[in-house]
Amino acid sequence: MMALLIQSRLITDPNLLLMQEGTLMRKVRSKTWKKIRHFRLQNDGMTVWQSQQAGGYAKPIFSISDVETVRMGYDSELLRSVAEELPLELGFTVVFHGRRPNLDLVANSAEEAQIWIQGLQLLVDLVTSMDQQERLDQWLSDWFQRGDKNQDGRMTFEEVQRLLHLMNVEMDRDYALSLFKAADVSQSETLEGEEFVQFYKALTKRNEVQELFENFSSDGQKLTLLEFVDFLREEQKELDRAPDLALKFINRYEPSDSGKRRHVLSMDGFLSYLCSKDGNIFNPACLPIYQDMTQPMNHYFINSSHNTYLLGDQLCGQSSVEGYIRALKRGCRCVEVDIWDGPSGEPIVYHGHTLTSRILFKDVVATVAQYAFQTSDYPVILSLENHCSWEQQQTMAQHLTEILGELLLNSALDDVPLSQLPSPEKLRGKILVKGKKLSSHEEDNEEEEEDSHSEVERRQGTELEPDPYSEAEPQPVPVPELQLQIKDKEDKKAKAILCPALSALVIYLKSVSFKSFAHSKQHYYYGISSFSETKAKHLIKEAGNDFVHHNTWQLSRIYPSGLRTDSSNYNPQEFWNAGCQMVALNMQTAGLGMDICDGLFRQNGGCGYVLKPDFLRDTQSSFHPEKPISLSKAKILLVQVISGQQLPKVGNTKEKSIVDPLVKVELFGIREDTTRQETNYVENNGFNPYWGETFCFHVRVPELAVLRFVVKDYDWRSRNDFIGQFTLPLSCMQQGETVLGTLVNTATQAAFLLTVFPPHPRLPPHTPAL
């Protein structure tokens, strides 16, 4: 067991032994906030606690399971900024999953720093390599440690009652005591080790799963090979594949060797299967790259980010290379860079005319070079919003060329027709520059520029005509300080020109102004036009089919309205419906928009490219997203929400309460398909709530539909609180009935059991009861 492996490492690995003794280190939050704290790895090997001094009151600061990786001090933007005071070899950064801010620490010596770097990375690697059973073992160990308040290795009934509250369980005291006594086989009035495991199994027994198991098991104890084949055929709709899958799944999920030898599946093995990727609602066949990647780039939806450098709002937020790291590691393939003249001849990146902080352009380029292909090796697009003078544009071109080196696409591909964009497959491992480009026949005259607020200085040629549909957002209502900044900028109005060295780096992704669909067709072989969300919505409504045609041969980038100063997001689905490829979102902001984006791009290996439906790639398509003609048979989808397990509590404000969960099932697609339904709430049960409710959805264009499950904590006094969600394309839904969905955006992993009937042209004659 992996839990035992971690425990053995804790008593043998010298780094982990020293970490358990604890270390005084500086915790760095900013250039001015640097405080000494005592950090200690707990005896469980899974949590690190913090106190103001050794022996002082301590509290948990992070769990190893929350850590993505550990970086050296040299790789920390923050630690580099204080390097004169705190040497980089003493520092390191703990990087967490999701949107949690990094933890920057500085030890007293390079040796101490290495102890923590190597020790933490060892534990992270051990946790990452755990299989499903090992994760469950570790999860149980974590709960035992939390419930064992006095850390004596055993739990009294009082500690168990406290633990039940922590686990989101409200249970009758007498019933809880009966479970406790049944598990206490040693009659010591405490639970230890295996006794706690048996208590947990009794606590988490799921009658609805047991009933399903017994429907196919002749003796109620196991599923024979033939019985499991029947289950896979009847419930999971595997049909001809069922015999082969049954053998494979028994070997994969049956915990006992004797069961594997006899080709039988126990209840524990059945649960392991249901909780696995093979039993997940997301079809495992859609997880690797399974789509044709050889079509022109404009035939794909492309995972895209807006103002990627920002970690917060659009007015005063922090600019950081961390924004690029996070976006690229989550599969984003188009990142945005706003570049302005900086001091000492070095271009800087920030949101112009605002109080956002500033970072060096060369640091952004170096970060992109380092992280571009860690998650996906399909092409990355650098969307440049260039506001620099001629001289600093030359510096930009130099940085792009020297830092990116062979990663930068600097010439057209020989084997791709000039009238067509290359495919993602042809561009693997390449970084493309998107930006303005001088006309090939006249180096002093460029296309109309994308950004009507550009301050690119020019020394010759004619002034660029502003693009009325530019990527520059509407100016926010300025505060006094911003008014001064804007006035200074207006006082320095200058004519603009594009540096040829920078222009030459734009190969395929030339930014072109949009005047009309007819104008674009007449003047451009290919290019990319940018539209504000407001303009794009107007075009979809008034000329939706023309927009679809436009996107069959040219690229479109959609960006959020400048009124979204809080970095909120729109729903990208509306623009995907028209075939728009690069629908840019504020990736630092969690919520509906990012959930749908993550759901769509979860498929195809998470590579950041998803092939559009054929009717969005056909130049003769009759599809109109607002007035869709049925291009395929409409489907009817039935979803039965059965039960949930291990739902987390909601925030710190409700730490003492038990959640009252309900499930919303939401469908997004064309306007006529977009709808939602929800279950009733289950009172005071976040541990194993049961709903058993069935919903019916009529889906007219299933190729564009996205399904979202949201679990919320019911509150009659105020807005329901978010617990977690899971989103996936309807086309990637597992073609079975009894499947499991795993919530994301939660503090701990949670699961809910569903019966999902495959999309069908008609209603099935009956709904099997579970």
C-alpha positions as a printed Julia matrix, in Angstrom:
770×3 Matrix{Float64}:
   0.0     0.0     0.0
   1.19    3.5    -0.87
   0.23    4.8     2.57
   2.65    2.25    4.05
   5.3     3.33    1.55
   4.94    6.94    2.68
   5.18    5.87    6.3
   8.33    3.86    5.58
   9.9     6.85    3.84
   9.05    9.03    6.83
  11.26    6.94    9.09
  14.09    6.35    6.61
  14.43    9.37    4.32
  16.79   11.92    5.95
  15.07   14.91    4.33
  11.62   13.86    5.58
  12.99   13.2     9.07
  14.41   16.74    9.25
  11.17   18.2     7.86
   9.25   16.48   10.69
  11.49   18.29   13.19
  10.47   21.61   11.64
  12.31   24.58   10.14
  12.19   28.35   10.58
  11.84   30.02    7.16
  10.75   33.35    5.74
   7.33   33.39    4.14
   7.35   35.96    1.32
   4.15   37.52   -0.01
   5.54   40.72   -1.54
   8.61   42.93   -1.58
   7.51   44.37    1.77
   5.83   41.34    3.42
   8.47   38.86    4.54
   7.86   37.14    7.88
   9.54   34.29    9.73
   7.36   31.25   10.32
   7.98   27.73   11.58
   7.04   24.96    9.13
   6.79   21.29   10.06
   5.81   18.16    8.16
   3.3    16.19   10.2
   3.79   12.53   11.12
   1.24   11.49    8.5
   3.6    12.7     5.8
   0.7    14.41    4.05
   0.27   17.8     5.71
   2.52   20.74    6.53
   1.67   22.91    9.52
   2.73   26.47   10.25
   3.27   28.42   13.46
   4.81   31.79   14.31
   7.58   30.1    16.24
   8.81   26.61   17.1
   6.5    25.07   19.71
   3.85   27.75   19.18
   0.23   27.32   18.19
   0.26   25.58   14.8
  -2.32   25.15   12.08
  -2.3    23.27    8.76
  -1.14   25.36    5.83
  -1.29   22.84    2.98
  -1.73   19.18    2.09
   0.73   17.35   -0.14
  -2.2    16.27   -2.34
  -2.82   19.97   -3.12
   0.73   20.5    -4.4
   1.43   20.36   -8.14
   5.2    20.86   -8.0
   8.06   22.6    -6.19
  10.16   25.21   -8.01
  13.65   26.5    -7.32
  14.01   30.09   -6.16
  15.44   31.11   -9.51
  12.1    30.27  -11.14
  10.08   32.5    -8.83
   9.15   35.93  -10.13
   8.58   37.17   -6.58
  11.81   35.75   -5.15
  13.78   37.23   -8.04
  12.42   40.65   -7.1
  13.9    40.38   -3.57
  17.11   38.6    -4.59
  19.36   41.43   -3.38
  18.07   40.88    0.16
  17.34   37.14    0.07
  19.69   35.02   -2.11
  17.84   32.92   -4.67
  19.62   29.69   -3.72
  17.88   29.89   -0.34
  14.38   30.11   -1.8
  11.79   27.81   -3.32
   8.15   27.95   -4.37
   5.32   25.54   -3.59
   2.94   25.52   -6.57
  -0.62   24.35   -5.92
  -3.24   22.86   -8.19
  -5.94   25.19   -9.48
  -6.0    28.9    -8.78
  -4.55   28.85   -5.28
  -1.66   31.37   -5.0
   1.89   30.03   -4.83
   3.73   29.82   -1.52
   7.21   31.41   -1.64
   9.6    30.42    1.14
  13.22   31.32    1.94
  15.32   29.05    4.17
  18.31   30.05    6.27
  20.74   28.06    4.15
  20.94   26.43    0.74
  21.12   23.05    2.48
  17.84   23.64    4.32
  16.19   24.78    1.11
  17.27   21.61   -0.67
  15.95   19.46    2.19
  12.47   20.91    1.69
  12.62   21.01   -2.11
  13.67   17.36   -2.39
  11.45   16.17    0.45
   8.31   17.86   -0.82
   8.9    16.73   -4.4
   9.41   13.15   -3.2
   6.04   13.2    -1.42
   4.33   14.85   -4.42
   5.71   12.15   -6.72
   4.5     9.42   -4.36
   1.0    10.88   -4.21
   0.87   11.39   -7.99
   1.78    7.75   -8.61
  -0.97    6.38   -6.35
  -3.61    4.16   -7.88
  -7.26    4.41   -6.92
  -7.08    2.03   -3.94
  -3.95    3.76   -2.64
  -5.68    7.13   -2.88
  -8.57    5.75   -0.84
  -6.11    4.38    1.75
  -4.42    7.75    1.96
  -7.75    9.54    2.14
  -8.73    7.35    5.1
  -5.37    8.04    6.73
  -5.92   11.79    6.29
  -9.33   11.61    7.97
  -7.96    9.49   10.79
  -5.25   12.08   11.44
  -7.82   14.88   11.45
 -10.15   13.0    13.78
  -7.42   11.81   16.18
  -7.31   15.12   18.02
  -4.74   14.12   20.65
  -2.65   12.23   18.06
  -2.43    9.02   20.16
  -3.11    6.74   17.17
  -6.63    5.77   18.25
 -10.05    7.39   18.21
 -12.57    7.59   21.01
 -16.28    7.88   20.3
 -16.12   11.61   21.14
 -13.4    12.02   18.52
 -15.49   10.04   16.05
 -18.46   12.37   16.63
 -16.22   15.35   15.93
 -14.91   13.61   12.82
 -18.44   12.97   11.51
 -19.11   16.7    11.72
 -15.89   17.43    9.84
 -16.95   14.88    7.2
 -20.26   16.69    6.61
 -22.32   13.96    8.3
 -25.23   14.58   10.65
 -26.08   11.24   12.23
 -28.21   10.04   15.1
 -25.91    9.54   18.11
 -27.25    6.08   18.92
 -26.8     4.89   15.34
 -23.27    6.3    15.21
 -22.5     4.54   18.51
 -23.79    1.24   17.14
 -21.46    1.51   14.12
 -18.61    2.42   16.46
 -19.18   -0.61   18.69
 -19.53   -2.95   15.73
 -16.14   -1.8    14.41
 -14.47   -1.96   17.85
 -13.65   -5.67   17.7
 -10.88   -5.23   20.32
 -13.48   -3.81   22.74
 -11.01   -1.1    23.76
 -13.63    1.63   23.33
 -11.37    3.14   20.67
 -10.82    2.54   16.97
  -7.4     1.77   15.58
  -6.15    1.05   12.05
  -8.32   -1.65   10.47
 -11.15   -0.97   12.93
 -11.44    2.56   11.59
 -11.46    1.18    8.03
 -14.39   -1.09    8.92
 -16.18    1.83   10.58
 -15.69    3.87    7.4
 -17.07    1.04    5.22
 -20.17    0.77    7.39
 -20.53    4.54    7.3
 -20.23    4.75    3.52
 -22.34    1.75    2.59
 -24.45    2.86   -0.36
 -27.72    0.99   -0.55
 -28.38    2.17   -4.11
 -25.09    0.67   -5.3
 -25.62   -2.49   -3.26
 -29.04   -2.91   -4.86
 -27.57   -2.5    -8.33
 -24.88   -5.07   -7.49
 -27.43   -7.56   -6.18
 -29.61   -7.15   -9.3
 -26.89   -8.96  -11.24
 -25.3   -11.12   -8.5
 -26.88  -14.49   -7.86
 -25.47  -14.76   -4.31
 -25.2   -11.04   -3.41
 -21.49  -11.5    -2.66
 -19.8   -11.36   -6.03
 -20.33  -10.96   -9.75
 -19.19  -13.91  -11.8
 -17.63  -13.22  -15.18
 -20.93  -13.89  -16.96
 -22.88  -11.75  -14.47
 -20.47   -8.88  -14.95
 -20.79   -9.28  -18.73
 -24.57   -9.0   -18.32
 -24.12   -5.81  -16.3
 -21.84   -4.27  -18.93
 -24.25   -5.16  -21.71
 -27.52   -4.16  -20.06
 -26.47   -1.19  -17.95
 -23.38    0.13  -19.71
 -24.48   -0.66  -23.28
 -21.09   -2.16  -24.14
 -22.73   -4.94  -26.22
 -20.11   -6.87  -28.26
 -17.22   -5.47  -26.24
 -18.62   -6.66  -22.91
 -16.79  -10.04  -22.6
 -13.35   -8.56  -23.27
 -14.01   -5.54  -21.04
 -15.28   -7.72  -18.19
 -12.0    -9.62  -18.0
  -9.96   -6.44  -18.27
 -11.95   -4.63  -15.58
 -11.81   -7.57  -13.15
  -8.03   -7.7   -13.49
  -7.85   -3.94  -13.07
 -10.28   -3.32  -10.2
 -10.72   -6.53   -8.17
  -8.59   -6.02   -5.03
  -8.15   -9.72   -4.13
  -5.76  -12.0    -6.01
  -8.11  -14.97   -5.53
 -10.94  -13.0    -7.13
  -8.76  -12.19  -10.12
  -7.79  -15.85  -10.48
 -11.44  -16.94  -10.31
 -12.59  -14.1   -12.63
 -15.1   -12.71  -10.13
 -15.73   -9.14   -8.96
 -16.43   -8.39   -5.3
 -18.48   -5.46   -4.05
 -15.24   -3.57   -3.32
 -14.06   -4.26   -6.85
 -17.42   -3.15   -8.26
 -17.2     0.12   -6.35
 -13.63    0.62   -7.56
 -14.84    0.16  -11.13
 -17.69    2.63  -10.72
 -15.31    5.21   -9.23
 -12.7     4.75  -11.97
 -12.18    6.5   -15.3
 -13.82    3.45  -16.94
 -16.97    4.1   -14.94
 -16.8     7.88  -15.29
 -19.37    9.82  -17.25
 -16.54   11.14  -19.45
 -15.83    8.59  -22.16
 -12.19    7.42  -21.8
 -11.99    7.11  -25.58
 -12.18   10.92  -25.75
  -9.32   11.48  -23.29
  -6.35   10.87  -25.64
  -5.93   12.73  -28.92
  -8.58   11.05  -31.05
  -9.51   13.71  -33.6
  -8.06   14.41  -37.05
  -5.34   17.04  -36.45
  -4.41   17.5   -40.13
  -7.11   19.99  -41.11
  -6.46   23.75  -41.48
  -6.12   25.58  -38.18
  -9.35   27.52  -38.73
 -11.29   24.23  -38.51
 -10.62   23.95  -34.77
 -11.8    25.59  -31.59
  -8.62   26.9   -29.93
  -8.24   27.29  -26.16
  -7.56   31.04  -25.77
  -6.78   33.5   -22.99
  -7.48   37.21  -22.62
  -4.94   39.56  -21.0
  -3.05   36.48  -19.88
  -0.58   38.45  -17.76
  -3.23   39.52  -15.25
  -3.86   37.54  -12.06
  -6.68   39.79  -10.86
  -8.89   42.59  -12.13
  -8.35   44.75  -15.2
  -7.71   48.05  -13.4
  -5.37   47.41  -10.48
  -4.55   43.72  -10.75
  -1.13   42.17  -10.59
   0.69   41.42  -13.84
   2.79   38.28  -13.59
   4.44   35.62  -15.74
   2.54   33.21  -13.48
  -0.53   34.0   -15.58
   1.2    32.52  -18.62
   2.44   29.49  -16.69
  -1.04   28.68  -15.4
  -2.73   29.24  -18.76
  -0.25   27.12  -20.72
  -0.28   24.3   -18.18
  -4.07   24.07  -18.39
  -3.85   23.63  -22.17
  -4.31   27.2   -23.41
  -2.85   27.62  -26.91
  -3.36   31.36  -27.49
  -1.98   33.82  -24.94
  -2.21   37.6   -25.11
   0.6    40.1   -24.53
   0.01   43.88  -24.29
   3.4    45.54  -24.87
   4.34   49.15  -24.13
   7.52   51.2   -24.07
   9.44   50.57  -20.86
  12.42   52.13  -19.12
  16.01   51.51  -20.26
  14.82   50.51  -23.71
  13.08   47.33  -22.47
   9.43   46.78  -23.53
   7.03   46.08  -20.67
   3.74   44.22  -20.4
   0.68   45.58  -18.58
  -2.89   46.72  -19.21
  -2.4    50.17  -20.68
  -3.97   53.27  -19.09
  -4.58   51.39  -15.81
  -2.84   50.85  -12.5
  -1.97   47.21  -13.16
   1.63   46.31  -12.33
   4.26   45.88  -15.04
   6.53   43.02  -16.09
   9.26   42.74  -18.71
   8.35   41.51  -22.17
  11.51   39.4   -22.32
  10.46   37.6   -19.11
   7.09   36.79  -20.7
   8.77   35.4   -23.82
  11.18   33.32  -21.72
   8.26   31.92  -19.71
   6.33   30.99  -22.85
   9.44   29.29  -24.24
   9.77   27.23  -21.04
   6.12   26.19  -20.6
   4.64   26.28  -24.13
   4.79   22.54  -24.73
   4.73   20.98  -21.28
   1.01   20.13  -21.54
   0.53   19.97  -25.31
   2.92   19.96  -28.23
   0.43   21.57  -30.6
   1.14   25.18  -31.7
   1.05   28.13  -29.32
  -0.1    31.53  -30.55
   1.41   34.72  -29.12
  -1.25   37.38  -29.64
   0.71   40.66  -29.58
  -1.0    43.97  -28.85
   1.82   46.26  -29.86
   1.91   49.8   -28.45
   5.67   50.34  -28.68
   7.93   52.79  -30.46
   9.99   51.75  -33.46
  13.09   51.2   -31.32
  11.38   49.04  -28.74
   9.62   47.06  -31.46
  13.08   46.16  -32.71
  13.92   45.01  -29.2
  10.73   42.94  -29.16
  11.71   41.26  -32.43
  15.18   40.57  -31.07
  13.81   38.97  -27.88
  11.34   36.83  -29.83
  14.03   35.61  -32.2
  16.8    35.01  -29.66
  14.74   33.59  -26.78
  12.38   31.4   -28.78
  15.0    30.25  -31.26
  13.85   27.23  -33.28
  10.5    27.21  -31.47
   9.49   30.36  -33.38
   7.83   29.88  -36.76
   9.67   32.43  -38.9
   8.8    31.31  -42.42
   5.85   29.8   -44.28
   5.72   26.04  -44.71
   6.69   24.85  -48.19
   4.1    22.09  -48.46
   1.03   24.16  -47.48
  -0.94   26.06  -50.19
  -0.71   29.84  -49.85
  -4.51   30.05  -49.78
  -4.81   27.77  -46.74
  -3.75   27.81  -43.11
  -1.5    24.95  -41.95
  -2.85   22.27  -39.67
  -2.05   21.91  -35.97
  -0.2    18.71  -36.91
   2.08   20.59  -39.34
   2.81   23.21  -36.67
   3.56   20.91  -33.74
   6.19   22.35  -31.42
   6.0    25.81  -32.99
   5.15   29.23  -31.56
   3.33   31.59  -33.94
   3.18   35.36  -33.65
  -0.21   36.98  -34.2
  -0.06   40.68  -34.94
  -0.06   43.45  -37.51
   1.97   42.95  -40.67
   3.24   45.31  -43.33
   1.95   44.78  -46.85
   4.33   42.58  -48.81
   4.69   45.13  -51.62
   5.18   48.22  -49.5
   7.18   48.15  -46.28
   6.0    51.56  -45.14
   2.29   50.9   -45.37
   0.53   48.38  -43.15
  -2.96   47.06  -42.78
  -5.44   48.91  -40.63
  -4.56   48.23  -37.06
  -6.47   46.19  -34.59
  -6.16   48.49  -31.63
  -7.64   51.95  -31.98
  -5.83   53.09  -28.82
  -2.37   52.06  -30.1
   0.49   54.41  -29.31
   3.01   52.89  -31.68
   5.23   55.72  -32.79
   6.1    56.03  -36.43
   8.8    58.03  -38.16
   7.62   57.73  -41.76
   4.63   56.72  -43.87
   0.95   57.44  -43.36
  -0.95   57.17  -40.08
  -2.72   53.84  -39.56
  -6.49   53.95  -39.84
  -8.11   52.79  -36.57
 -10.18   49.64  -36.65
 -13.71   50.34  -35.35
 -13.92   46.75  -34.06
 -10.53   46.77  -32.38
  -9.29   44.59  -29.56
  -9.01   47.65  -27.34
 -11.8    47.43  -24.82
 -14.13   50.34  -24.04
 -12.46   52.64  -21.57
 -13.64   51.98  -17.99
 -14.97   54.84  -15.93
 -11.64   56.32  -14.81
 -10.69   57.13  -11.26
  -8.76   60.45  -10.84
  -5.36   58.74  -11.06
  -6.38   57.04  -14.31
  -7.65   60.35  -15.73
  -4.18   61.8   -15.24
  -2.57   58.84  -16.95
  -4.94   58.98  -19.89
  -4.45   62.73  -20.26
  -0.67   62.27  -20.32
  -1.08   59.68  -23.05
  -3.38   61.94  -25.07
  -0.87   64.76  -24.82
   1.72   62.49  -26.47
  -0.28   61.55  -29.55
   1.99   60.37  -32.33
   1.75   58.76  -35.68
   2.38   55.05  -35.85
   4.45   52.71  -37.95
   5.32   49.07  -37.66
   8.9    47.91  -37.48
   9.74   45.57  -40.42
  11.74   43.24  -38.16
   8.65   42.62  -36.01
   6.34   42.47  -39.03
   8.5    39.73  -40.55
   7.77   37.43  -37.59
   4.04   37.39  -38.4
   3.69   34.49  -40.82
   0.13   33.18  -40.96
  -1.69   35.06  -38.21
  -1.9    38.56  -39.64
  -4.33   40.78  -37.75
  -6.76   42.28  -40.24
  -9.53   44.78  -39.72
 -13.11   43.67  -40.15
 -15.41   45.87  -42.2
 -17.86   43.31  -43.5
 -17.98   39.65  -44.37
 -17.97   40.52  -48.07
 -14.92   42.77  -47.64
 -12.99   40.07  -45.8
 -13.8    37.5   -48.49
 -12.66   39.85  -51.22
  -9.45   41.13  -49.62
  -7.95   38.36  -47.47
  -6.83   34.79  -48.24
  -6.65   34.22  -44.52
  -6.05   36.31  -41.45
  -7.5    36.91  -38.05
 -10.01   39.54  -37.01
 -10.87   40.4   -33.44
 -14.37   41.17  -32.2
 -15.62   42.39  -28.86
 -18.24   40.14  -27.33
 -20.88   42.82  -28.04
 -19.96   43.12  -31.72
 -19.79   39.35  -32.13
 -23.22   38.88  -30.55
 -24.66   41.46  -32.93
 -23.13   39.73  -35.97
 -24.4    36.32  -34.84
 -27.91   37.68  -34.43
 -28.02   39.67  -37.67
 -25.85   37.53  -39.97
 -25.23   34.23  -38.22
 -24.85   32.12  -41.35
 -22.41   34.64  -42.88
 -20.37   34.47  -39.67
 -20.32   30.66  -39.9
 -19.09   30.91  -43.53
 -16.47   33.48  -42.53
 -15.09   31.1   -39.9
 -14.75   28.24  -42.38
 -11.76   29.96  -43.98
 -10.64   32.75  -41.63
  -9.87   32.94  -37.91
 -11.93   34.97  -35.46
 -10.92   36.0   -31.97
 -13.53   37.12  -29.45
 -12.54   39.09  -26.35
 -14.45   40.26  -23.24
 -16.02   43.71  -23.04
 -13.91   46.39  -21.38
 -16.78   46.89  -18.96
 -15.72   43.6   -17.34
 -13.16   45.39  -15.18
 -13.57   42.68  -12.55
 -12.19   40.13  -15.06
 -15.52   38.33  -15.25
 -16.3    36.12  -18.25
 -19.02   35.67  -20.82
 -20.37   32.26  -21.84
 -18.12   31.11  -24.72
 -20.74   28.7   -26.06
 -22.6    31.41  -27.97
 -19.5    32.19  -30.06
 -18.5    28.56  -30.6
 -21.98   28.07  -32.05
 -20.95   30.4   -34.92
 -17.64   28.59  -35.43
 -15.47   31.29  -33.81
 -12.17   29.61  -33.08
 -10.39   31.75  -30.47
 -12.9    32.7   -27.78
 -10.65   34.36  -25.22
 -11.46   34.2   -21.52
 -10.05   35.66  -18.3
  -8.55   32.42  -17.1
  -7.81   33.77  -13.64
 -11.55   33.92  -12.91
 -13.42   30.75  -11.96
 -17.07   30.41  -12.85
 -19.5    29.31  -15.56
 -17.43   30.6   -18.49
 -14.25   28.79  -17.48
 -16.18   25.65  -16.49
 -17.62   25.39  -20.0
 -14.22   26.14  -21.55
 -12.47   23.51  -19.42
 -15.26   21.06  -20.21
 -14.94   21.43  -23.97
 -11.13   21.26  -23.99
 -10.94   18.35  -21.56
 -11.23   16.08  -24.6
  -8.68   15.3   -27.32
  -5.75   14.9   -24.96
  -6.3    18.35  -23.47
  -4.17   19.57  -26.38
  -6.04   22.88  -26.73
  -7.49   22.12  -30.18
 -10.95   20.62  -30.74
 -12.19   19.88  -34.26
 -15.36   21.81  -35.08
 -18.49   19.9   -36.22
 -18.6    19.35  -39.97
 -21.4    21.9   -40.51
 -19.09   24.59  -39.05
 -16.31   23.6   -41.48
 -18.41   23.41  -44.64
 -18.11   26.54  -46.83
 -21.63   25.86  -48.16
 -23.18   25.29  -44.73
 -26.75   26.45  -44.21
 -26.34   26.47  -40.42
 -27.45   29.61  -38.57
 -26.79   29.48  -34.79
 -29.87   31.59  -34.02
 -32.15   29.88  -36.55
 -30.82   26.35  -36.76
 -32.21   24.02  -39.37
 -31.98   20.45  -38.13
 -28.79   19.11  -39.69
 -29.05   15.85  -37.8
 -31.71   14.05  -35.85
 -32.6    15.74  -32.6
 -31.84   13.67  -29.52
 -33.55   13.09  -26.22
 -31.31   12.8   -23.19
 -32.43   11.33  -19.88
 -30.32   11.91  -16.79
 -31.1    10.33  -13.43
 -29.22   11.91  -10.56
 -28.97    9.17   -7.95
 -26.64   10.01   -5.08
 -23.48   11.76   -3.95
 -20.63   11.09   -1.59
 -17.98   13.03    0.35
 -19.17   16.52   -0.57
 -16.99   19.2     1.05
 -18.13   21.97    3.32
 -18.68   25.43    1.88
 -16.05   28.0     2.83
 -14.95   29.07    6.28
 -18.19   30.86    7.1
 -20.11   27.57    7.27
 -17.45   25.41    8.89
 -19.82   24.46   11.71
 -22.77   23.62    9.48
 -23.7    20.58    7.4
 -24.52   21.23    3.75
 -27.99   20.77    2.23
 -26.94   19.73   -1.28
 -28.92   19.92   -4.5
 -27.81   19.18   -8.07
 -28.4    21.38  -11.09
 -28.16   19.7   -14.5
 -27.49   22.36  -17.13
 -27.38   22.01  -20.91
 -25.62   24.61  -23.07
 -25.63   24.77  -26.85
 -27.73   26.7   -29.34
 -30.21   29.02  -27.7
 -33.1    26.57  -28.09
 -31.11   23.79  -26.41
 -29.89   25.85  -23.44
 -31.83   24.93  -20.32
 -31.41   23.67  -16.76
 -33.21   21.54  -14.21
 -32.48   20.81  -10.56
 -33.17   18.28   -7.84
 -34.68   18.95   -4.47
 -32.16   19.55   -1.71
 -31.18   16.9     0.83
 -31.17   18.3     4.33
 -28.02   18.09    6.47
 -26.15   15.44    4.46
 -23.02   16.21    2.51
 -21.53   12.76    3.05
 -23.88   10.45    1.15
 -26.96   12.39   -0.05
 -29.56   10.56   -2.16
 -31.74   12.34   -4.76
 -33.03    9.72   -7.24
 -34.54   12.26   -9.67
 -34.74   11.96  -13.47
 -34.6    14.79  -16.01
 -35.39   14.87  -19.73
 -33.66   17.14  -22.26
 -34.55   17.63  -25.93
 -31.3    18.35  -27.78
 -31.69   19.78  -31.3
 -27.98   20.22  -32.13
 -26.18   17.62  -29.99
 -22.83   18.25  -31.74
 -22.58   21.64  -29.96
 -24.14   20.67  -26.64
 -22.22   20.82  -23.35
 -23.57   19.21  -20.16
 -22.8    20.72  -16.74
 -23.55   19.27  -13.31
 -23.44   21.75  -10.45
 -23.8    20.86   -6.77
 -24.91   23.68   -4.49
 -25.67   24.11   -0.81
 -29.31   25.16   -0.45
 -29.88   28.29    1.63
 -33.41   29.64    1.98
 -32.13   32.95    3.33
 -29.71   33.82    0.54
 -28.17   32.64   -2.7
 -27.23   28.95   -2.78
 -23.51   28.38   -2.26
 -21.34   26.64   -4.86
 -19.87   23.26   -3.86
 -18.52   21.83   -7.1
 -19.2    21.12  -10.75
 -18.36   18.84  -13.64
 -18.74   19.82  -17.3
 -18.29   17.78  -20.47
 -19.31   17.84  -24.14
 -22.37   15.73  -24.85
 -20.38   14.01  -27.59
 -17.89   12.79  -24.96
 -20.48   11.39  -22.61
 -19.9     7.75  -21.72
 -22.3     5.6   -23.72
 -23.54    3.8   -20.65
 -26.13    4.21  -17.99
 -24.67    3.8   -14.54
 -21.71    6.16  -14.45
 -19.94    8.4   -12.01
 -19.21   12.12  -12.23
 -16.38   13.67  -10.23
 -16.78   17.23   -9.03
 -14.0    19.74   -9.61
 -13.33   23.17   -8.1
 -13.75   21.69   -4.65
 -11.44   21.53   -1.69
 -11.61   17.75   -1.68
 -12.6    15.23   -4.31
 -16.26   14.34   -4.35
 -18.38   12.06   -6.48
 -21.99   11.66   -7.52
 -23.66    8.67   -9.11
 -25.8     9.08  -12.19
 -27.85    7.04  -14.57
 -27.29    8.61  -17.98
 -29.21    7.21  -20.91
 -27.34    7.64  -24.19
 -28.81   10.37  -26.43
 -31.55    8.67  -28.39
 -33.91    9.75  -31.18
 -36.86    8.72  -29.03
 -37.67    8.1   -25.4
 -36.78    4.62  -24.13
 -39.84    2.51  -23.25
 -39.05    2.53  -19.56
 -36.59    3.89  -17.04
 -34.8     1.17  -15.08
 -35.02    1.73  -11.37
 -31.87    1.58   -9.28
